[in-house]
Amino acid sequence: MADHEIVIAGFGGQGLLFAGKVLAYAGLLEGRELSWLPSYGPEMRGGTANCNVILSDTPVGSPIVQHPNVLVVMNAPSLDKYEPLVAPGGKIFVDSTLVTRKVERTDVDVFYVPATQMAADRGMHDLANMVLLGTVLRETGCVGEETIDEALRHVIPARKAHLFDANKAAIEAGKGYVSAA
């Protein structure tokens, strides 16, 4: 399995750190070497937030991702900041509901997913992060599908356990999304 150096970025409150934690926990369940490094501004909800996730078959030397091969962005400032840093041949996943500009790079694969709109259309307003995660899982194979359910069960807090099915449905919506372009 290939190494995946992932940056998930956007505004605080969009569930970016949670999505990263789900990926990291799935990697843990698979016995992968991993790192999960959250970062957010002092404002938290509404401020900038991102997390670095590294999934590897060899020991991780540093938790900091300098040149991600997977970038997930949920706001325009994050696309502006991280697009130039993506490794050539990498994959960029854009919430096209919230980010209207197109990726300028031609040496990366780009996936425009209207995740916020898809989540809203399904009554899952706070789960655009999981819609995007579903597309990431389909396109990268960074973790096995069989471990996502177990990772979700461990990462969703007990007081929110009733949201497991909604999270799973959002991931499946993202896996099933096919761009019209």
Residue pairs with C-beta under 8 A, 6 or more apart in sequence:
1 32
1 55
1 57
1 141
3 54
3 55
3 56
3 57
3 58
3 69
4 53
4 54
4 55
4 56
4 69
4 70
4 140
4 142
5 52
5 53
5 54
5 65
5 67
5 68
5 69
5 70
5 87
6 20
6 23
6 52
6 53
6 54
6 55
6 65
6 68
6 69
6 70
6 71
6 72
6 136
6 142
7 50
7 51
7 52
7 53
7 65
7 68
7 70
7 71
7 72
7 82
7 85
8 16
8 17
8 19
8 20
8 50
8 51
8 53
8 72
8 129
9 16
9 48
9 49
9 50
9 51
9 71
9 72
9 73
9 74
9 75
9 78
9 81
9 82
10 16
10 48
10 49
10 50
10 73
10 74
10 75
10 78
10 95
10 98
11 45
11 46
11 47
11 48
11 49
11 74
11 75
12 40
12 41
12 43
12 44
12 45
12 46
12 47
12 48
12 49
13 44
13 45
13 46
13 49
14 49
14 74
14 75
14 128
14 129
15 126
15 127
15 128
15 129
15 130
16 49
16 50
16 51
16 72
16 74
16 129
17 38
17 40
17 49
17 51
18 129
18 155
19 51
19 72
19 129
19 130
19 132
19 133
20 36
20 38
20 51
20 52
20 53
21 36
21 51
21 155
22 133
22 148
22 151
22 152
22 155
23 36
23 53
23 55
23 133
23 136
23 142
23 143
23 151
24 34
24 35
24 36
24 53
24 55
25 151
25 154
25 155
26 143
26 144
26 147
26 148
26 150
26 151
27 34
27 53
27 55
27 142
27 143
28 34
28 151
29 147
29 150
29 151
30 143
30 144
30 147
32 55
32 56
32 57
32 143
33 54
33 55
33 56
33 57
33 58
33 59
33 60
34 53
34 54
34 55
34 56
34 60
35 52
35 53
35 54
35 60
35 62
35 63
36 51
36 52
36 53
36 63
37 51
37 52
37 53
37 63
37 64
38 49
38 50
38 51
39 49
39 50
39 51
39 52
40 47
40 48
40 49
40 50
41 47
41 48
41 49
48 77
48 78
50 78
52 63
52 64
52 65
52 68
53 65
54 60
54 63
54 65
55 142
55 143
66 85
67 85
67 86
67 87
67 90
68 82
68 85
68 86
68 87
68 90
69 86
69 87
69 89
69 90
69 91
70 90
70 91
70 93
70 136
70 140
70 142
71 82
71 83
71 85
71 86
71 90
71 91
71 92
71 93
72 93
72 132
72 133
72 136
73 79
73 82
73 92
73 93
73 94
73 95
73 99
74 95
74 98
74 99
74 115
74 116
74 128
74 129
74 132
75 95
75 98
75 99
76 98
76 99
76 100
76 101
79 92
79 94
79 99
79 101
79 103
83 92
83 103
83 104
83 105
84 105
86 92
86 105
86 108
88 107
88 108
89 107
89 108
89 109
90 108
90 109
91 108
91 109
91 110
91 111
91 136
91 139
91 140
92 103
92 105
92 108
92 109
92 110
92 111
93 110
93 111
93 113
93 132
93 135
93 136
93 139
94 103
94 110
94 111
94 112
94 113
95 113
95 114
95 115
95 116
95 128
95 132
96 112
96 113
96 114
96 115
97 114
97 115
97 116
97 117
97 118
97 128
98 116
102 110
102 112
103 110
109 139
111 135
111 139
111 179
112 179
112 181
113 131
113 132
113 135
113 174
113 177
113 179
115 128
115 129
115 131
115 132
115 135
115 174
116 128
118 128
118 131
118 173
118 174
118 177
119 125
119 126
119 127
119 128
119 130
119 131
119 170
119 173
122 169
122 170
122 173
124 130
124 166
124 169
124 170
127 166
127 167
127 170
128 170
130 167
130 170
130 171
130 174
131 170
131 171
131 173
131 174
131 177
132 174
133 170
133 171
133 174
134 170
134 171
134 172
134 173
134 174
134 175
134 176
134 177
135 174
135 175
135 177
136 142
136 174
137 143
137 145
137 148
137 171
137 174
137 175
138 174
138 175
143 151
148 171
149 168
152 164
152 167
152 168
153 164
156 163
156 164
156 167
